[in-house]
């Protein structure tokens, strides 16, 4: 979906709209949707979009206020705004989950990182808040962006519902709205004011980091997950890899593979190796706790020793697949250098890896 949002990236001028609503027409918007209608709906000039998005034409956004009205339906959908969108499919975003009205994750602030929205990493009260949505009237959304900070205000509240630190280095990019899915949604009164950047009581929530995590991982190039099915070819798969990237832990929780590699680039492959090297003072067995998204094969010194799945709804219909230290394996380490590979495969929701030794005495991690 993200790749469809920003297919037209015409960075011509910065946004000049200030006080007036942006007309909902094909002059001002690129409309990429299964269907759309421009109509008067519930007293407002609106656009109905189904299964797609609208992207503001020929304008870029860096800082300012974005406002819009949305008429929500009580069903699974993710209406929201995407801003500072780039050609690499990076963006900042905030969207709603109307089907989770009143629940702690009724909405979400998260980045798009090379086309993937890692909500399985950015979760909890730091990036969402409970809210009872209306399904018989318009909901007003006001988003204020100032350099590396953002706030959202719903339905005219003077107090921000959520304040958070943005995820990417600030740079101008496109603005898009989406979330209609199968039955569609209506948007109205879209207004962008680049000079209105005042934040109110900016007090973002904090999150306790996980202690003693492996701080960085070396990352291989992509390959097809199904190649791992033939264990006899594992050595050749490993030897064929290139190791040009390194990722670091974010949020004190996990490292985001999408920071370096693009999952959806038209090239085959949904899997990489995340690697650490372990120097052990002696032969010993050490417990390694880890988390991942969406699937993993653990390989120690060339031998597969564990396979698991942590994807959305993989364990029950409510399972989110968020990342934490929910799995563990006992590693039979030899004296000297040991190579630990985590073959991590991704569908959606975050391409992630994390881990730690519960006791790292007599070890050195490279």
Secondary structure as the mmCIF struct_conf table of DSSP 4:
data_model
#
loop_
_struct_conf.conf_type_id
_struct_conf.id
_struct_conf.beg_label_comp_id
_struct_conf.beg_label_asym_id
_struct_conf.beg_label_seq_id
_struct_conf.end_label_comp_id
_struct_conf.end_label_asym_id
_struct_conf.end_label_seq_id
HELX_RH_AL_P HELX_RH_AL_P1 UNK A 2 UNK A 5
TURN_TY1_P TURN_TY1_P1 UNK A 6 UNK A 6
BEND BEND1 UNK A 7 UNK A 7
STRN STRN1 UNK A 13 UNK A 14
BEND BEND2 UNK A 19 UNK A 20
HELX_LH_PP_P HELX_LH_PP_P1 UNK A 21 UNK A 23
BEND BEND3 UNK A 25 UNK A 25
TURN_TY1_P TURN_TY1_P2 UNK A 26 UNK A 28
STRN STRN2 UNK A 29 UNK A 32
BEND BEND4 UNK A 33 UNK A 34
STRN STRN3 UNK A 35 UNK A 41
TURN_TY1_P TURN_TY1_P3 UNK A 42 UNK A 43
STRN STRN4 UNK A 44 UNK A 50
BEND BEND5 UNK A 51 UNK A 52
STRN STRN5 UNK A 53 UNK A 56
TURN_TY1_P TURN_TY1_P4 UNK A 57 UNK A 58
STRN STRN6 UNK A 59 UNK A 60
STRN STRN7 UNK A 61 UNK A 61
BEND BEND6 UNK A 62 UNK A 63
STRN STRN8 UNK A 64 UNK A 71
BEND BEND7 UNK A 74 UNK A 76
STRN STRN9 UNK A 80 UNK A 85
TURN_TY1_P TURN_TY1_P5 UNK A 87 UNK A 88
BEND BEND8 UNK A 89 UNK A 89
STRN STRN10 UNK A 91 UNK A 96
HELX_RH_3T_P HELX_RH_3T_P1 UNK A 98 UNK A 100
TURN_TY1_P TURN_TY1_P6 UNK A 101 UNK A 102
BEND BEND9 UNK A 103 UNK A 103
TURN_TY1_P TURN_TY1_P7 UNK A 104 UNK A 105
BEND BEND10 UNK A 106 UNK A 106
STRN STRN11 UNK A 107 UNK A 112
STRN STRN12 UNK A 113 UNK A 113
TURN_TY1_P TURN_TY1_P8 UNK A 114 UNK A 115
STRN STRN13 UNK A 116 UNK A 116
TURN_TY1_P TURN_TY1_P9 UNK A 119 UNK A 121
BEND BEND11 UNK A 122 UNK A 122
BEND BEND12 UNK A 124 UNK A 124
TURN_TY1_P TURN_TY1_P10 UNK A 125 UNK A 127
BEND BEND13 UNK A 135 UNK A 137
STRN STRN14 UNK A 139 UNK A 146
TURN_TY1_P TURN_TY1_P11 UNK A 147 UNK A 148
STRN STRN15 UNK A 149 UNK A 154
TURN_TY1_P TURN_TY1_P12 UNK A 155 UNK A 156
BEND BEND14 UNK A 158 UNK A 159
BEND BEND15 UNK A 161 UNK A 161
STRN STRN16 UNK A 162 UNK A 165
BEND BEND16 UNK A 167 UNK A 168
STRN STRN17 UNK A 173 UNK A 173
STRN STRN18 UNK A 174 UNK A 178
TURN_TY1_P TURN_TY1_P13 UNK A 181 UNK A 183
STRN STRN19 UNK A 185 UNK A 193
TURN_TY1_P TURN_TY1_P14 UNK A 194 UNK A 195
BEND BEND17 UNK A 200 UNK A 201
HELX_LH_PP_P HELX_LH_PP_P2 UNK A 208 UNK A 210
TURN_TY1_P TURN_TY1_P15 UNK A 211 UNK A 212
STRN STRN20 UNK A 216 UNK A 219
STRN STRN21 UNK A 223 UNK A 223
HELX_RH_3T_P HELX_RH_3T_P2 UNK A 225 UNK A 229
HELX_RH_3T_P HELX_RH_3T_P3 UNK A 231 UNK A 233
HELX_RH_AL_P HELX_RH_AL_P2 UNK A 234 UNK A 239
TURN_TY1_P TURN_TY1_P16 UNK A 240 UNK A 240
STRN STRN22 UNK A 245 UNK A 250
TURN_TY1_P TURN_TY1_P17 UNK A 251 UNK A 253
STRN STRN23 UNK A 254 UNK A 256
HELX_RH_3T_P HELX_RH_3T_P4 UNK A 257 UNK A 259
TURN_TY1_P TURN_TY1_P18 UNK A 260 UNK A 260
BEND BEND18 UNK A 263 UNK A 263
BEND BEND19 UNK A 265 UNK A 268
STRN STRN24 UNK A 271 UNK A 280
BEND BEND20 UNK A 281 UNK A 283
STRN STRN25 UNK A 284 UNK A 293
BEND BEND21 UNK A 294 UNK A 294
STRN STRN26 UNK A 295 UNK A 300
TURN_TY1_P TURN_TY1_P19 UNK A 301 UNK A 302
STRN STRN27 UNK A 303 UNK A 309
TURN_TY1_P TURN_TY1_P20 UNK A 312 UNK A 313
BEND BEND22 UNK A 314 UNK A 316
TURN_TY1_P TURN_TY1_P21 UNK A 317 UNK A 318
BEND BEND23 UNK A 324 UNK A 325
STRN STRN28 UNK A 327 UNK A 333
HELX_LH_PP_P HELX_LH_PP_P3 UNK A 334 UNK A 334
BEND BEND24 UNK A 335 UNK A 335
STRN STRN29 UNK A 336 UNK A 345
BEND BEND25 UNK A 347 UNK A 349
STRN STRN30 UNK A 352 UNK A 357
BEND BEND26 UNK A 358 UNK A 358
TURN_TY1_P TURN_TY1_P22 UNK A 361 UNK A 362
STRN STRN31 UNK A 363 UNK A 365
#
